[in-house]
Amino acid sequence: MANDLGLGLTHKSPLKSTIVSSLLLLLSLQLIPHVKSLAQNSSTKQSFTMSSKPLLRSIKQVLPATPKHWVGDGFHVHPVFASKAFTEELSPFLMFDYGPPTHFPPINAGQNPRGVGRHPHRGFETVTVAFQGEVEHADSVGNRDVIRAGDVQWMTAGRGIIHEEYHGREFSEKGGVLEMCQLWVNLPAEKKMTKPGYQAILKRDIPAVEIFNASSEAGECANNSESIGKVRVIAGSFQGIKGPASTFSPVELWDVMISKSNSIVDLPFPEDYSCIVFVRRGKASIFGETGNSYEVGPQSVALTERKGSVLRVKAGEDDTSLLVMGGSPLNEPIAARGPFVMNTWDEIAQASRDFYNGNFGS
């Protein structure tokens, strides 16, 4: 029979059995701290691994494409946010109009360009993106500018501005296809009465970051593969590249293009921000952490849960185009009426008085 523990003792002697039991007990007591240490290390390592893996953003709701309506005589737009407009759920964004590609014939001699005449704003910012054609802007503080395909105009209404928006003169005389959108971005309460301002952001000043097919791990891209699209960073940052827009609160606005159908991309996005995905062209599926996916069609918009730091998107068609937007929610009351967005109805009434009394727009 083999000796226990190699000590030359057998189980036949009670004394020897007692000695063996004592030795085994001492040995086990000596091993327990080491076993605990190993277990703790293993637990710590496992916990770190699980917590360090980025979570995918899940879809909370998909808003279908809405019927179009005219704004002035120059912009035939979808009110994208529909009944969700001017709610805290979208903060800091308020409203979103998208004008799909629309052909306009040349204007007649002596005819004014199509558009929207002079009107006031207070308490927020307007962001206009031109995809095709030209949009011209003029305001009461002396700004006048034309944006063309790929350009952006970012106007701060602040304490009050009066402006007009219309088709560019050259575009109007030649005619052509216009495609554009306008977003309203709320200002924090402490900044609502800031001085009006205007940022002309040209296409050449907007950085474009190449994107690649996603790897098996969320948040990673196999960047040794062929590029399958790009992200134009208008505001905020993407993969360390900052956009040119200056904002009063943290805002992300990306123009995303995915060139190949069935490509899957992972777009890192700040976890505590609102995140909204609009399908401008094509269609896309958005995958959540559970593996479920939601298909979002053209001119539809997906609202995501405020949980997860990666947006996983699969293009359903070649040349799928998205606008991805969001930001740090302001968590402030929203009082909106017509062209004014403030925090209380008393402030809205004051804005109306200021406008009609001529104390506005400078």
C-alpha positions in Angstrom: 0.0 0.0 0.0 1.3 3.5 -0.8 2.4 5.6 2.1 0.2 8.7 3.0 1.9 11.9 2.0 5.1 10.0 1.6 5.6 10.1 5.4 6.0 6.3 5.9 2.7 6.1 7.9 -0.2 3.8 7.2 -3.9 3.8 8.1 -3.5 0.7 10.3 -2.3 2.6 13.5 -4.8 4.9 15.4 -1.9 7.0 16.5 -0.6 7.3 13.0 -4.1 8.1 11.7 -4.3 10.9 14.3 -1.0 12.3 13.3 -1.9 12.2 9.6 -5.2 13.9 10.3 -3.5 16.7 12.2 -0.9 17.2 9.4 -3.7 17.3 6.8 -5.6 19.9 8.9 -2.5 22.1 9.2 -1.8 21.8 5.5 -5.3 22.7 4.6 -5.2 25.8 6.9 -2.0 26.9 5.3 -3.5 26.4 1.8 -6.8 28.3 2.5 -5.3 31.8 2.3 -3.6 30.9 -1.0 -6.9 29.4 -2.4 -8.8 32.5 -1.3 -6.2 34.8 -2.9 -6.4 32.9 -6.1 -10.2 33.0 -6.1 -10.2 36.7 -5.4 -7.7 37.4 -8.2 -9.7 35.3 -10.6 -12.9 37.1 -9.5 -11.3 40.5 -9.9 -9.9 39.6 -13.3 -13.3 38.4 -14.4 -15.1 41.4 -13.1 -12.6 43.7 -14.9 -13.0 41.8 -18.1 -16.8 42.0 -18.0 -17.0 45.7 -17.0 -14.4 46.7 -19.6 -16.4 45.3 -22.6 -18.5 48.1 -24.2 -22.2 47.6 -24.3 -24.3 48.1 -27.4 -27.0 50.7 -27.5 -30.5 49.3 -27.7 -33.4 50.9 -29.6 -36.1 52.5 -27.5 -38.4 53.5 -30.3 -38.4 53.9 -34.1 -40.4 56.9 -35.4 -41.7 56.3 -39.0 -41.3 58.7 -41.8 -43.8 61.6 -41.6 -45.8 63.3 -44.3 -44.1 66.4 -45.8 -45.3 70.0 -45.5 -44.1 73.3 -46.9 -42.0 75.8 -44.9 -42.4 79.0 -46.9 -42.4 78.2 -50.6 -38.8 76.9 -50.7 -38.6 73.9 -48.3 -40.7 70.8 -48.6 -39.8 69.0 -45.4 -40.5 66.0 -43.2 -41.0 67.0 -39.6 -38.8 64.1 -38.4 -39.3 64.2 -34.7 -43.1 64.5 -35.0 -44.8 64.5 -31.6 -41.4 64.0 -29.8 -40.3 67.5 -30.9 -39.6 69.9 -28.0 -39.5 67.1 -25.4 -36.7 66.4 -22.9 -36.4 62.9 -24.4 -34.4 64.4 -27.3 -32.5 67.0 -25.3 -30.5 68.9 -26.3 -32.1 68.6 -29.7 -35.6 70.2 -30.1 -36.8 69.9 -33.7 -35.7 68.4 -37.0 -36.9 69.2 -40.5 -35.5 67.2 -43.5 -36.0 68.3 -47.1 -35.4 65.3 -49.4 -34.1 65.8 -52.9 -36.6 68.2 -54.7 -36.2 69.7 -58.1 -37.0 73.4 -58.4 -37.2 75.0 -61.9 -35.4 78.3 -62.6 -37.2 81.4 -61.3 -38.6 84.0 -63.7 -36.9 87.3 -64.3 -37.6 89.7 -61.4 -38.8 86.9 -59.2 -37.4 86.6 -55.7 -35.7 83.3 -54.7 -38.0 80.8 -52.9 -37.7 80.4 -49.2 -38.8 81.9 -45.9 -39.1 85.6 -45.2 -37.9 87.5 -42.1 -38.8 85.9 -38.8 -37.5 86.0 -35.2 -35.9 83.4 -32.9 -34.9 83.4 -29.3 -33.4 80.8 -26.9 -31.8 78.2 -29.1 -29.7 77.5 -32.2 -30.5 76.5 -35.7 -28.2 74.1 -37.7 -28.8 73.9 -41.4 -26.9 71.3 -43.5 -26.9 71.5 -47.3 -26.6 68.1 -49.1 -27.4 69.4 -52.6 -28.1 72.9 -53.9 -27.7 76.2 -52.1 -29.2 77.8 -49.0 -28.7 81.5 -48.4 -29.0 83.2 -45.0 -29.3 86.8 -43.9 -29.9 88.2 -40.4 -30.4 91.3 -38.3 -26.9 91.4 -36.9 -25.3 91.6 -40.3 -24.5 88.0 -41.2 -25.1 87.0 -44.9 -23.9 83.8 -46.3 -24.6 81.0 -48.8 -24.0 77.3 -48.0 -23.5 74.7 -50.7 -23.3 70.9 -50.8 -21.5 69.6 -47.7 -21.6 73.0 -45.9 -23.2 73.8 -42.6 -24.5 77.1 -41.1 -24.8 77.2 -37.3 -26.8 80.2 -36.1 -27.1 81.1 -32.4 -30.4 83.0 -31.8 -29.6 83.6 -28.2 -31.3 86.7 -26.8 -32.9 87.3 -30.2 -32.3 87.5 -33.9 -34.4 88.1 -37.0 -33.3 86.2 -40.1 -34.5 84.9 -43.5 -33.6 81.7 -45.4 -34.0 81.1 -49.1 -32.5 79.4 -52.1 -29.2 80.9 -53.2 -29.5 83.4 -56.0 -27.3 81.5 -58.5 -29.1 78.2 -57.7 -32.5 79.9 -58.1 -31.7 81.3 -61.5 -30.4 78.0 -62.9 -32.8 75.7 -61.0 -31.8 72.3 -59.7 -32.1 69.8 -56.9 -32.2 71.0 -53.3 -31.6 68.6 -50.4 -31.1 70.0 -46.9 -32.1 69.7 -43.2 -32.5 72.0 -40.3 -32.1 71.0 -36.6 -32.9 73.1 -33.6 -30.5 72.8 -30.6 -31.6 74.0 -27.2 -29.5 76.4 -25.2 -28.9 75.9 -21.5 -31.0 78.3 -19.3 -27.9 80.4 -18.4 -27.1 80.9 -22.1 -30.5 81.6 -23.6 -29.9 85.4 -23.5 -26.4 85.1 -25.0 -25.4 87.4 -27.8 -26.6 86.2 -31.3 -23.9 84.5 -33.4 -23.3 82.7 -36.7 -20.8 80.0 -37.7 -20.2 79.3 -41.4 -18.8 75.8 -41.5 -17.5 74.8 -44.9 -17.3 71.3 -46.3 -13.5 71.5 -46.4 -13.3 72.3 -42.7 -15.3 69.3 -41.6 -13.0 66.3 -40.9 -14.0 62.9 -42.4 -12.9 59.8 -40.5 -12.8 56.4 -42.4 -14.8 53.5 -40.9 -14.3 49.8 -41.2 -16.2 46.6 -40.7 -16.7 45.9 -37.0 -14.7 43.2 -35.3 -16.2 40.6 -32.9 -15.7 42.9 -30.0 -18.0 45.9 -29.6 -16.4 49.2 -30.2 -13.5 47.8 -32.3 -13.0 48.0 -36.0 -10.9 45.7 -38.2 -9.0 48.7 -39.6 -6.7 46.5 -41.5 -9.6 45.8 -43.9 -10.9 48.0 -46.7 -12.7 51.2 -45.7 -16.5 50.9 -46.0 -17.5 54.5 -45.3 -16.7 57.6 -43.4 -18.0 59.8 -40.6 -18.0 63.6 -41.2 -17.7 65.1 -37.7 -19.7 68.4 -37.7 -19.9 68.7 -33.9 -18.4 66.7 -31.0 -15.8 64.2 -31.7 -15.4 60.7 -33.2 -12.4 58.5 -32.6 -10.5 61.5 -31.2 -11.2 63.7 -34.2 -13.1 66.9 -33.2 -15.7 68.7 -35.3 -15.4 72.4 -36.0 -18.8 73.6 -34.5 -18.6 75.5 -31.3 -21.5 74.6 -28.9 -22.8 75.8 -25.6 -23.3 72.3 -24.2 -21.9 68.9 -25.2 -23.4 68.1 -28.7 -22.6 65.3 -31.2 -23.6 65.7 -34.9 -22.2 63.2 -37.4 -22.9 62.7 -41.1 -22.3 59.0 -41.6 -22.0 57.3 -45.0 -21.7 53.5 -45.4 -20.9 52.5 -48.9 -21.4 48.8 -49.0 -24.6 46.9 -48.2 -24.4 44.3 -45.3 -21.4 46.1 -43.8 -21.5 46.4 -40.0 -19.9 49.3 -38.2 -19.5 50.1 -34.5 -19.7 53.8 -33.7 -18.5 54.7 -30.1 -20.9 57.1 -28.5 -20.9 58.7 -25.0 -23.0 56.4 -22.8 -24.7 59.2 -20.8 -25.7 61.2 -23.9 -29.0 61.0 -25.8 -28.4 59.3 -29.2 -30.6 59.6 -32.2 -30.2 58.0 -35.6 -31.8 59.3 -38.7 -31.7 57.4 -42.0 -31.3 60.0 -44.7 -30.9 57.4 -47.6 -31.0 53.6 -47.8 -31.9 51.6 -44.7 -30.1 50.4 -41.6 -30.5 47.8 -38.9 -29.4 48.7 -35.4 -28.3 45.9 -33.0 -28.8 46.0 -29.3 -27.0 44.1 -26.5 -29.4 41.2 -26.5 -28.8 40.6 -30.2 -32.1 42.0 -31.3 -32.1 44.4 -34.3 -34.5 47.0 -35.5 -34.7 48.0 -39.2 -34.9 51.8 -39.8 -36.0 52.9 -43.3 -35.5 56.1 -45.2 -36.6 59.3 -43.4 -37.3 57.3 -40.2 -35.5 57.9 -37.0 -34.4 55.7 -34.1 -34.3 56.8 -30.5 -31.9 54.7 -28.4 -31.8 53.8 -24.7 -29.4 55.9 -22.6 -27.3 52.9 -21.9 -24.4 51.4 -23.8 -21.4 53.2 -25.4 -21.4 51.6 -28.9 -23.9 52.1 -31.7 -23.8 49.0 -34.0 -25.3 49.6 -37.4 -25.7 47.3 -40.4 -26.3 48.9 -43.8 -29.2 47.5 -45.7 -28.3 49.0 -49.0 -25.2 50.4 -50.8 -24.6 54.1 -50.0 -26.7 54.2 -46.9 -26.5 57.6 -45.3 -27.2 58.5 -41.7 -27.3 61.5 -39.4 -26.2 60.5 -35.9 -26.9 63.1 -33.2 -27.2 63.5 -29.5 -25.6 65.2 -26.5 -25.7 65.7 -22.8 -29.4 66.2 -21.8 -30.0 69.7 -20.3 -32.6 68.4 -17.8 -34.4 71.8 -17.8 -38.0 72.7 -18.5 -38.9 73.4 -22.1 -41.4 76.2 -23.0 -41.8 76.4 -26.8 -44.2 78.5 -28.8 -43.6 79.4 -32.5 -40.1 80.8 -33.0 -39.2 81.0 -29.3 -37.9 78.4 -26.9 -37.4 79.3 -23.3 -37.8 77.7 -19.9 -41.0 79.3 -18.7 -44.2 80.7 -20.3 -43.5 84.1 -18.7 -40.2 84.1 -20.7 -42.1 83.2 -23.8 -44.5 86.1 -23.2 -41.6 88.5 -22.6 -40.0 87.3 -25.9 -43.2 88.2 -27.8 -43.3 91.6 -26.1 -39.7 92.3 -26.9 -40.2 91.4 -30.6 -43.3 93.5 -31.1 -41.8 96.5 -29.2 -38.8 96.4 -31.5 -36.4 95.4 -28.8 -35.1 92.4 -30.7 -32.5 91.2 -33.1 -29.3 93.1 -32.3 
